[in-house]
Amino acid sequence: MILQGKRVALPPAPVVHKQFEAHVAATPDAVAVFWAGRQVTYAELDVKANRFAHFLAARGHGRGAKVGVCLDYSIDMIVAILGTLKAGAAYVPFDPAYPAARLQLLLGQVPDLALIAASPATAAMVESADAELIDLEQLSDDLAGLPATAPDVTVTGDDVCYAVFTSGSTGTPKLTAVRHEGWFNLMNWLKLEYGLHSGSNHLVVSAFGFDLSQRSLMTPLFCGATQNLMASRNFDAMMAYRMLSERDVRVVHCASSTLYLLVDWETARGGDALTRLDYVLFGGEALKAERLTDWARREGNTCTLLHQYGVAECTDVATSYDLAAYRPGEQAIPPVGRPAYNTDIHLLDEDLRGVAAGEQGEICISGASVGAGYLNNGPENAKFTTIEVDGEPRRVYRTGDRGYVTEAGELIVLGRIDAQVKVRGMRIDPTDIERALARLAGVREAAVAITYTDSGEAELIAFIVPAGDDLAEDDLRTRLMETLPRNMVPARFMNIPRIPLSPHGKVDRAALVDACRNQYANSGTAA
């Protein structure tokens, strides 16, 4: 089974920063970035980025080099990213919101890092790196003496533009590289398919280390719009909502859990800044559509919700679906839609053969969005493989996700193949249980995590955010058994005030398990 994205021609050199430079020439005085009460125009940002590019080139950090960026959201961050791209190098985000131990682990995965752009507030976090640390603010006088024009560097669509860390099954983060062609193709699709333009101002609400944040950062500059950055290292719902209200923001990219927080904030306070947006592009985890239903049906809500699917290894987004078309009574799981331009979705069996329409298979991605592979993990590159399509070889990435295609030609993602666990001898996916819990009266939100008993047996624990008073464990279990087989009913249920989120805005299951262990340790019961 193959879902084919529309074929759209790309320029001979599909390079993202060239699109930014076109806007510099056309609208030099337009505001490019707003942050902490300061703003820079397209022309001013271009000069700053050009000078940083010359700085890198003078040190020999051009094509093929990797430049670390460990900065809080700021104008300097955008300068470092654009300057790195203009030099022909690739940037690697080191998110200062991460714990110190996590940053040390990530630094160890990039032994050939050219240098790291940091600040007085972040330098200590990455000082153990072998690479040179630089501070753009302290270098301002030196940079001012460098050329204001772009360096003469040839960059191709096959060159790597950035590399982000993604989780590794062995516990070692994988550094996955994205090509200019894939990044250009993604933003060109967003611009053409959804009509993004110079008024499509953005606000970044996700953590810098998140793959989603890379297109969130660059898309407005690709379209000639304004990028708005919060002066906060961590997500701040109050600040985000205030900026949505005051800065004429039209587009937000975020994880599903972050969208729930913004919807809750607006609902509790009776505002309308979120409903007046043009688009929210979201995904990254299983959608709990019931969290959005009442808000989406509000009178006067003109915001289009685009439910998207993709992986970091394939430039973040592969498919998209307008959630307005979703009918809960007809489909248990909201679709993630159809492929982006120049992108195909393949549903394959274990032998990498196509499955029939409606059958489940592993979701594989081919086309312009497929990245350059993992830079630090040779064995894992086996996920990038070649299959034969119509007698021709096709490079694909095996996502490890399972899904199927509906009769209407929409992709449904069922969950991770490796997320399935054997409980009492049968394989199950915790996501299926979360969906069943969310349909129970009195349940506002739910998450299911896996723990192991002293004897090594897998055990399911359900964490419930009640809509009102705490829900009784026996009642939840009884109602769940009306729709699920006994082996899929969690062994324990815990009422909690909220679902914890990771820095990327996704459900933090490790934190849930830790909370469970602490509770049972305090009660003297084994978790």
Buried (B, 14 or more C-beta within 10 A) or exposed (E): BBBBBEEBEBEEBBBBBBBBBEBBEEBBEBBBBBBEEEBBBBBBBBBBBBBBBBBBBEBEBBBEBBBBBBBBBBBBBBBBBBBBBBBBBBBBBBBBBBEEEBBBBBBBBBEEBBBBBBBEEBBEBBEEBEBEBBBBEEBEEEBEEBEEEBBEBEBBBEBBBBBBBBEBEEEBBBBBBBBBBBBBBBBBBBBEBBEBEBEBBBBBBBBBBBBBBBBBBBBBBBBBBBBBBBBBBEBBBEBBBBBBBEBEBBBBBBBBBBBBBBBBBBEEEEBBBBBBBBBBBBBBBBBBBBBBEEBBEEEEBEBBBBBBBBBBBBBBBBBBBBBEEBEEEEBEBBBBBBBBBBBBBBBBEEEBEBBEEEEBBBBBBBBBBBBBBBBBBEEBBEBBEEBEBEEEEBEBBBBBBBBBBBEEEBBBBBBBBEBBBEBEEEEBBBBBBBBBBBBBEBBBBBBBBBBEEEEEEBBBBBBBBBEEEEBEBEEBBEBBEEEBEEEBBBBBBBBBEEBBBBBBBBBBBEBBBBBBBEBBEEEEEEB
